[in-house]
Amino acid sequence: MLDTWFDPMALAIVLAGTLAATLLRCGVADGRIALCALRGLFDEPFDAARAKASLAVQIREIADDGFLRAEPHHFGDREFDSLSDLMISQRSIQSLHGEHSKFKDARLANAHTAMRVFDSAAELAPVLGLAGTLIALGQAQGAAAANSGIVGAISTAVVTTLYGLVAANFLFSPIGNAIARRSRQEERDRDEVLEWLANGIQKAGKADAAPVAAKVAA
């Protein structure tokens, strides 16, 4: 049964052909972005709770010591580490949203590029399956003339078409959708953490300003 549905040549035609055609259509640079996005699916997703716990140290230090004496705290996230540096160096939260938008736009651009690459692969896989079918049918004509091997050639033709459909609908398209879901969830979580951070820093700044105001009034 397995021998009937497993054909290494048909599999090579579909997968290798699809990857080559996708690379030619989308380019090497976009292909690298797609591979990075694919690897990212196996990484730990952005953890909003962990980010808040780490950033709470920053907020507490600003509330206790003020912007002048506070030091930026990093926890390994490129965006929020950069936001901490920017916030402390400028002693302001005004630029947080602008800097966040830059990171967000870059992430969304990469996610859209990766989705486009895998959508292209999903579109091309059935085409390569059809190409493999035509190749196998061409071999079947020669096999018919020799009265040998025709059954194997027709089997390859059928299996190649099947591989193309399976690769498109159960491999490349689901990967593109998984990247889209991960991207949407991450941006929602990051937006939530940013708003939480901005509100916390604003309250910490007011708390820091209160003793100064009391001294001036006295």
Buried (B, 14 or more C-beta within 10 A) or exposed (E): EEEEEEBEEBBEBBBEBBBEBBBEBBEEEBBEBBEEBBEBEEEEEBEBEBBBEBBBEBBBBBBEEBBEEBEBBBBEBEBBBBBBBBBBEEEEBEEBBEBBEEBBEEBBEBBBBBBBBBBBBBBBBBBBBBBBBEBBBEBBEEBEEEEEEBEBBBBBBBBBBBBBBBBBEEBBBEBBBBBBEBBEEBBEBBBEBBEBBBEBBEEBBEBBEEEEEEEEEE
